[in-house]
Structure formats: C-alpha cells, structure tokens
Amino acid sequence: MNLSSVNNTVSAAGQMRDSFTTAVIKNVIVTVLCISINYINGTLLHTFRKHQILNSNPRYILFIHLVINDMMQLALSTLLHVVSYALFKIAMPFCVIILTIAVATTQNTPLNLAGMAVECYIAVCMPLRHGQICSVKKTYILIGLIWVASAFYVLPDLFFLLATEPLELFQSKVFCARDYVFRGTTKKRDVSHIVCLVLVWLTLFYTYFRILFAAKGASTDMKKARNTILLHGFQLLLCMLSYVRPMLEQGLIYLMPKQLLSIRFTFYVIVQILPRFVSPIVYGLRDQTFRRYVRKYFRCS
C-alpha cells in the first residue's frame, strides 16, 4: 500500500456520504449508547473500587478488567466514528495510536473470557486449591500477560506499516479505519484470529464439560458455573462477529448496493457497541454479591 492507493480508497469511500440530518442522527445514537453503557460500566468500576470483598476476589478482578477494556474499546470506536463524520481525515500518527489501542483492547476480550472460564473451573472443580492457584497477585500477572499477548498481536502490524510505507504517509491525513491503514497484514490478521479463537473455544469447551461432569446433577454453584461459562460462550460469539463482519457486509452490500451506508452503520452498532452491554449483565446484574453492592450504591446516590 502506498499513499496514492490510500487516497484513492478513501476517495472512493467518500463518494457516498450521509445527509447532514442522517449523519447527526447516527452520531447521536452512537454517542448516547456509548455514554449509557460506559455509565453502567463506570458504576460497576466504582462499586468494585469501594468494596474490598470485590477487589480482593480474582473472579471480580478479571471481570472488572473486562469492563475497563470494554470502556476503552467503546470510547475509542465511538471517537473514530464521530471523527469520521466531523473531520473525515485525521493526522496519521494520531490515527495509528488510536487504532493500535483499539485493536489491542478488542483482542483482549476473548483472552479475558478464557481466563474467567478457567478461574470458574478451578473454583468449582478444585476448590481446595483455588486460593493457591487464583491468588490476587497471579490474577494481575495474568492480566499483564493478556496485554502482552495483545501487544504481540498488533505490534507486527505497526512495524510492518513503519517499514513499508513512505515517510509522506505519516505526515498526511488519512481516513482512520483499520482496513485502510493496516492493509498489508490482512492474511496475518486472519490467521491470528483463527488461532486465538480456536484456543479460546477449546478452553471454554473443556472447562464447561469438566464442570458438567463434576456436577452430577445437584450443586447450585455448579449449575451457576455452567451457566456462566455458557454466557462467556455467548460473549465470544459476539466477539467473532467482528471477524466475520467484512464478509457479511460485502454480501449484503452486493445484494443491496444502495444501502451501503445503512448496512455499515447497522453492523457497527451490532458488532462494536451492543456486545459491550453484555459484560455488565453477566456479573453486574446476575451475580448476587455484585448486585447487592450495586444496589447499595444506587440507593446512596
């Protein structure tokens, strides 16, 4: 990819633009959803910080890391969406920084879900060793490893971009989207997605069936653990939408070419925004301990 090819791609994309009214409506919808979801997540974060019973529990530490990760990813994706309408193009260095963080936070989600499933499995199937294996210190080490793995996922794209593109590109303004900026690493990205998802799915299946066989029908905690892992699987399915989104978009655009902008906006809301609403439900509303403290917070407010 060179500077001219980027500009040609962006020019082609810019030939179809929403009317002013449509653009305002879309950005208001996105912004309201972002603020609402991040307010809920912010409430969960505040509740976590204020109660030692929560911030000293590895399960809730992993959960709140997922919440913080979702807040960052949602804020950055909303920022890019609004900027794409307000400015269309932004400075390349600023764009690369935002995209790098956004891609890393997106990659964090399935890895964090795998970690939460393993913690759930250890708590149910190895309760006597849970305190030793899932200590607070080891939980934070795991979170650090998740970020390292995500960095190894996105940094090669950045290094490839720096090594192959002319200096003029980094002094220009571009339409800030991953498919436009990191075009040269598509195959590597697809392979990485497949490897990551296979490993996470294997982890979820293994932990689910081990809990299923250990339950033998009775324990309420075991049934709750199975249901939690099923919810993690549902979250992972939502994560996978971001990987199959280009193919689905192209298919619908081929069938309805005049609805290109509507199709892209719909997929953006479904893939980037709505999945961020699932995390608060899994623990923030469903978990009895967390729900009790959240209720106390709202009553005090």
N, C-alpha and C positions, 0 to 999 in steps of 0.2 A: 504494500500500500504506500502511495506517495501523496504529497499534498494535493495534487490536482485530482487524484481519484477520490480523496476525501471530500473535496469541494464539490465534485460532480455528483457524488452520492447524496450529499446534503442538499444540493440544489434540486435534485430530483424529488427528494423528500419534501422540500419546501414548496413544491408546486401546488400541493393540496394543503390548504390551511383552513382552519375553522373560522367562522364569522366571529366578530367581536363578542356578541352575546353568547354564542355557544362556548367560546373559549373561557369567558367569565364563569359560566355555569359549571363547566368541567373543573376549573381550578377551585371554585368554591366547594364543590362536592369533595374533591381530594383533600383540600385543606381542613374542612370540617371533620372528615373521617380521621385524618391524621391527628388532629388536636384531641378528638374524643377518645381515640384508642390510646394515645400516649398519656392522656389524663388518667385513664383507668390504670395503665401500667405504672404511671408515676405514683398513684395511690398505693399500689402493691409494693413498690420500691420503698416508699416512706414507711409503710407498715412493717416491712422487713427490717429496716434500719432501727426502728424504735423498740423492737422486742427481741431479747436475747434468745428466747426459746426458738425463734425462727432463724436468726443469723448465726446460730451455733449448730444448726442442723444441716448436714451435707445435702439432703434432698432439697431443701428450700434454697440453699446457696446455688445449686445448679439451676433451679427454677428461676431465681432472680437474675442469674446471668443470662438466661434465655430471654427474660423480659427486657433487660438492658440492651441486649443485642437486637431485639425486635424494635425497640425505641430508636436506636441509632439507624437501623436499616430503613425504617419507615420515614424518619425525618429526612434522611439523605435522598431517598427516592422521591419524596414529595417536593423537596427543594429542586431536584433536577427537573421534575415535571413542570413546576411553576416557571422555572428559568427558561425551559424550552419554549414557553409561550411568551414570556415577558421580554427575553433578550434573544432567543433562538440560538445564538452562538455565544460562548464564553471563552476566556483565555485557556489555552491548552493545559498549562501546568495546574491551574485550579481544577480543571475538569479531571485530570489524571488522579489528583489527590482524592477527590470525592469518589470517583469510580473505584479506586483501589480499596478504600474503606468499605464502600457499599458491597463490593464483591466479597470481601473477607467476611463481613457480617452475614451475608447470605450463605456462605459456605459453613459458617459456624453452626447454623441451625441444626442440620442433620447430625453433626458430630455431637452437639449438646444433647440431642434427643437420645442418641446411643448411650451416652454417659448416664443419663437419667434412667434409662431402661436397665442398665447394669446395676445401678445403685438399688433400684427396686427389687431386682432379682436377689441381690445379696441380702437385703433386709428381710425378705420372705424365706429364702431357702437356706441362708447361712446366718441366722440372727445372732448366734453367739460370737461370730467373727466380724459382724457388721461394724462395730465400733473401732476395731483394729484396722480393717481394710478401708473403710469410708470415714476416715478422720477429717476434720476441718482442713488441716494442712494439706492432706493428699487431695482433697477436693479442689483447693485453689491451684495445686500443681496441675491437676487435670485440666482446669480452665486455661492455664497457661499453655499447656500442650495443644489444646484446641486452637488457640490463636496462632501458635507456631505452625500447626498443620495448615491452617487457612492462609498464613503468610506464604508458605511454600507453594500453595495453590495459585495465588495471584501474582506473586513477585516475578515468576518467569515471564508472564505476560508483559509486565512493566519493563523488565530487562530487554525483552525482545523488541519492544517498541523503541526503547532508547538506542538500541544497537542498529536498527534497520531504517529508522526514519530520519530525514534530513533535519538539520537544526531549525530551518524555517518553520517547520510544523509546530515546534514548541514555542515559537514566537507569534503564532497566529491564533485566531479564534476559531473554534470548531463547535459543531452540534454535539453536545455531550451525551453520548449514548455508547454503551459498551460495544455494540455491534459495529459502530462507526470508528471507534478509537482503537480497540484491540481486535482488529480484523484478521491479523496474521496468525492467530493462535486458536482458531476455531476447532481444528481437529484435536489439538492437545486438550482443549476445554471439554470436548465431548467425551474423550477417553477418561479424563479425571472425574467427570460427573458419573460415568458408569461405574468406575472402580469405587468411588465414595458411596454411592447408593447401594451397590451390592453388599459392601461391608456393613453398612448400617442396617439394611434389611435382614441380613443374616444374624446380626446382633439382636434385633427385635424379635425375630422368629425363635431364636434359641432361648432367650430369656422368657418369652411368653410360654413356650411349651414346657420349659423346665418348671415354671410356676404352676402351669396347668396340671402336670403330672404329680407335682408335690402337694397340690391342694387336696386331691382325693375327695372333693365334694363339699367340704364343710366350712372351713375358716372364712369368716367375713373379710379379714385382712387380705387373704389370698385372692378372694374374688375381686376385691377392690384393686389389688395389684395387677391382676389380669386386665381389668377394665382400663386401668391407667396406661398400660402398655398398648392396648388397642387404640387409645386416644393418641398415643405417640405415633402409632402407625398411621392414623388419620392425618396428623400433622405432617408426617413425612410425605404422604400422598400429595398434600398441598404444596410442599416444597418441590416435589417433582414437576408440578405444573410449570415452574419457571424454566425447567429444562426442555419440556415439550412445547412450550409456548410458541417458539418460532414456527414449528411445523404446523401447529393448529391455526395460527394466524394466517400463514400462507395459504392453507387450504380454504379457509373462509373468505379470504380476500380474492382468491381465484373464483369462487362461486359468486361473491358479491363485491366486485371491484369498486363500485361507487360508495360503498360503506367502509372504506379503508380506515378512516379516522375513528369512526364509531367502534369498529372491531378492535382497533388497537387500544382505545380508551377502556373498553369493557374488559379486555384481557389484563390491562394494567391494574384495574381495581380488583379483579378477582385474584390475580397472581401475586401482586405486590402488597396490597392493603388488607384485604379480608383475612388472609392467613395469620396476620399479626394479632387478630382478635381471638384466636383460638387459645393461645397460651394463658391468658387470664382465666379462661373458663376451666382449664384442666386443674389448676391448683387454686387460683384466686377465689373461685366460686364453688368449686366442687370439693376441695379439701376442707374438712371441718375445722381444723386448727387455724388455718389461714383465714377462713371465712369468719371465724369468731373474732379475730383481731381486726379484720377489715370493718366489720360491723361496729366495733367499738370506736374505730377512727371516724366513721361517718357520723355516729351519734355525738361524739365530741365536737365535730365540725358543725 
